[in-house]
Amino acid sequence: VQSKRVYLISTTASPAQAIDLREDRLPPLDPGEVRVRVAYAPVNPADLLLLTGRHLYRPTLPAPVGIEGAGYVEACGAGVELLAPGALVALPFGGTWAQHVVMKASDVVPLPAGFDPQQASMLSVNPVTAAGLLEGVSPGAWVAQNAANSAVGRLIGGLAAGRGVHVVDIVRSEAAAETLRADGKTAVVVDGDGLGERVRAAAQGAPIVRALDAVAGTASARLFSALADEGTLICYGLLSDDRVVLPAAEVVFRGITVRGFSRSRMLRGLSQAAARRLYAELAALVAGGLTTVVDRVFPLSQVSEALVHAAREGRSGKVLLDCAGAQHIGPDE
Ligand SMILES: NC(=O)c1ccc[n+]([C@@H]2O[C@H](COP(=O)([O-])OP(=O)(O)OC[C@H]3O[C@@H](n4cnc5c(N)ncnc54)[C@H](OP(=O)(O)O)[C@@H]3O)[C@@H](O)[C@H]2O)c1
């Protein structure tokens, strides 16, 4: 089978110039493998980190790109029993910006017939991350999060509401705050001076036990200032900066825990059965309405344009690649 795939060829160019769309011949399937015709794959911030050399993972170049996606099983190798051609599967890793991927059948996530393939393509990274970031927070407790209008931020809001956890949402612009308020969020503040005080006011003085930081840089210190003594700051993104800036004396004398979070590390710590249960639970929530907004869909052939658009401020949702090659939908520039 001939198939097109996006390769990372340089980490010193801009993302749009760092890639090349190449045609490969796929090898025959080994036992236990499936070939999946990719339907959609999102452009995630982690993809952009990888393309610009800011990710800790530095692959040997040229390297396949795309950390998640979804598609339809096209062919099964010997011994594959639980999947059949035509099944929709989420692809939790592995070079998904491609027309096809070949994976072990045990690594793909089977989804029920009728599941939205666009939502399926965004199931493996952000919903899992949102669930991981809220793990251990008790019902009734308050957390605060920055980049709250991101896909992860909105999923955190949805999951928290279902668990009785309260969230103060922090965004970087008044326009983003208005959008969240229009969605029914009541505790929304814009990042900036006096953030800690404003977050505590939004929580009506309740202690903020956990703060979720996707931004890094000096935003970490502003978010941190909202935390109650002995609270936990979880750093899970570096949207603004490669450093986390924190006031040392406050970390020390207020007994704050600072830790990182990585979705792939979390998944590596789960048994296959536990990961399956988590995906099934999240897929049911997504099917029930915990969906991620899509801003624009670009055909795989326009991957460079998709990357330029994904880097823009103020998108209304995710940028997806249509790997099956349909025309792009959404407003013209
Ligand atoms: N650690 C993990 O395992 C893991 C897993 C998944 C995601 N993440 C992280 O989670 C974060 C959100 O990912 P996503 O896929 O949900 O993003 P997304 O939907 O693609 O949206 C990106 C969001 O980030 C906001 N943003 C960008 N730069 C910012 C800055 N300098 N300051 C404040 N906000 C900024 C944008 O706000 P505007 O609307 O204002 O432009 C937008 O809401 C990223 O940092 C990502 O790397 C981490």
The ligand as an SDF file (V2000), in Angstrom:
LIG
                    3D

 48 52  0  0  0  0  0  0  0  0999 V2000
    1.3610   17.1130   30.1800 N   0  0  0  0  0  0  0  0  0  0  0  0
    0.5460   16.4540   29.3940 C   0  0  0  0  0  0  0  0  0  0  0  0
    0.5210   15.2190   29.3700 O   0  0  0  0  0  0  0  0  0  0  0  0
   -0.3780   17.2240   28.5110 C   0  0  0  0  0  0  0  0  0  0  0  0
   -1.3410   16.5640   27.7540 C   0  0  0  0  0  0  0  0  0  0  0  0
   -2.2210   17.3170   26.9790 C   0  0  0  0  0  0  0  0  0  0  0  0
   -2.0990   18.6940   26.9220 C   0  0  0  0  0  0  0  0  0  0  0  0
   -1.1070   19.2760   27.6690 N   0  0  0  0  0  0  0  0  0  0  0  0
   -0.9390   20.7280   27.6550 C   0  0  0  0  0  0  0  0  0  0  0  0
   -2.1770   21.3460   27.9080 O   0  0  0  0  0  0  0  0  0  0  0  0
   -2.1510   22.6410   27.3460 C   0  0  0  0  0  0  0  0  0  0  0  0
   -3.4350   22.8680   26.5620 C   0  0  0  0  0  0  0  0  0  0  0  0
   -3.4690   21.9360   25.4820 O   0  0  0  0  0  0  0  0  0  0  0  0
   -4.7490   21.9010   24.5430 P   0  0  0  0  0  0  0  0  0  0  0  0
   -4.5570   20.8120   23.5590 O   0  0  0  0  0  0  0  0  0  0  0  0
   -5.9470   21.8890   25.3810 O   0  0  0  0  0  0  0  0  0  0  0  0
   -4.6140   23.3290   23.8300 O   0  0  0  0  0  0  0  0  0  0  0  0
   -5.5220   23.9710   22.6800 P   0  0  0  0  0  0  0  0  0  0  0  0
   -6.9200   23.5420   22.8050 O   0  0  0  0  0  0  0  0  0  0  0  0
   -4.8220   23.7600   21.3870 O   0  0  0  0  0  0  0  0  0  0  0  0
   -5.5080   25.4990   23.0400 O   0  0  0  0  0  0  0  0  0  0  0  0
   -4.3720   26.2010   23.3850 C   0  0  0  0  0  0  0  0  0  0  0  0
   -4.8390   27.1850   24.4080 C   0  0  0  0  0  0  0  0  0  0  0  0
   -3.7230   27.7580   25.0410 O   0  0  0  0  0  0  0  0  0  0  0  0
   -3.9560   29.1180   25.2140 C   0  0  0  0  0  0  0  0  0  0  0  0
   -2.6550   29.7550   25.2190 N   0  0  0  0  0  0  0  0  0  0  0  0
   -1.6950   29.6790   24.2810 C   0  0  0  0  0  0  0  0  0  0  0  0
   -0.6100   30.3530   24.6530 N   0  0  0  0  0  0  0  0  0  0  0  0
   -0.8990   30.8920   25.8570 C   0  0  0  0  0  0  0  0  0  0  0  0
   -0.1900   31.7260   26.7500 C   0  0  0  0  0  0  0  0  0  0  0  0
    1.0440   32.1450   26.4720 N   0  0  0  0  0  0  0  0  0  0  0  0
   -0.8130   32.1030   27.8890 N   0  0  0  0  0  0  0  0  0  0  0  0
   -2.0470   31.6970   28.1710 C   0  0  0  0  0  0  0  0  0  0  0  0
   -2.7770   30.9090   27.3710 N   0  0  0  0  0  0  0  0  0  0  0  0
   -2.1980   30.5170   26.2210 C   0  0  0  0  0  0  0  0  0  0  0  0
   -4.8210   29.5460   24.0470 C   0  0  0  0  0  0  0  0  0  0  0  0
   -5.5400   30.6770   24.4550 O   0  0  0  0  0  0  0  0  0  0  0  0
   -6.1260   31.8020   23.4840 P   0  0  0  0  0  0  0  0  0  0  0  0
   -7.5120   31.3370   23.1580 O   0  0  0  0  0  0  0  0  0  0  0  0
   -6.0950   33.0130   24.3350 O   0  0  0  0  0  0  0  0  0  0  0  0
   -5.2450   31.8850   22.2740 O   0  0  0  0  0  0  0  0  0  0  0  0
   -5.6900   28.3040   23.8870 C   0  0  0  0  0  0  0  0  0  0  0  0
   -6.8030   28.3680   24.7320 O   0  0  0  0  0  0  0  0  0  0  0  0
   -0.8770   22.7160   26.4980 C   0  0  0  0  0  0  0  0  0  0  0  0
    0.1400   23.3300   27.2400 O   0  0  0  0  0  0  0  0  0  0  0  0
   -0.5210   21.2640   26.3120 C   0  0  0  0  0  0  0  0  0  0  0  0
    0.8480   21.0570   26.0510 O   0  0  0  0  0  0  0  0  0  0  0  0
   -0.2610   18.5830   28.4480 C   0  0  0  0  0  0  0  0  0  0  0  0
  1  2  1  0
  2  3  2  0
  2  4  1  0
  4  5  1  0
  4 48  2  0
  5  6  2  0
  6  7  1  0
  7  8  2  0
  8  9  1  0
  8 48  1  0
  9 10  1  0
  9 46  1  0
 10 11  1  0
 11 12  1  0
 11 44  1  0
 12 13  1  0
 13 14  1  0
 14 15  2  0
 14 16  1  0
 14 17  1  0
 17 18  1  0
 18 19  2  0
 18 20  1  0
 18 21  1  0
 21 22  1  0
 22 23  1  0
 23 24  1  0
 23 42  1  0
 24 25  1  0
 25 26  1  0
 25 36  1  0
 26 27  1  0
 26 35  1  0
 27 28  2  0
 28 29  1  0
 29 30  1  0
 29 35  2  0
 30 31  1  0
 30 32  2  0
 32 33  1  0
 33 34  2  0
 34 35  1  0
 36 37  1  0
 36 42  1  0
 37 38  1  0
 38 39  2  0
 38 40  1  0
 38 41  1  0
 42 43  1  0
 44 45  1  0
 44 46  1  0
 46 47  1  0
M  CHG  2   8   1  16  -1
M  END
$$$$
